[in-house]
């Protein structure tokens, strides 16, 4: 395997880890934002804090629930990248 294939593989794996790490935070915030937006549109309430505070709470709750798993995922990826460094020196 040449160096270009190696770096493309690492970049592909990094993007996959990034998607897995950000999805548990972004998806609930997106759903809450859409629901609050529909409620605001239906009731004609244009208060900005009405959409910001629930999203902030949901992000805090999802970080509390999934923060450990996300951290383990990132730590495993980092360990794997550092373990591959000697293979590059050959």
Secondary structure by P-SEA (a helix, b strand, c coil): ccaaaaaaaaaaaaaaaaaaaacccaaaaaaaaaaaaaaaaaacccccccccaaaaaaaaaaaaacaaaaaaaaaaaaaaaaaacccccc
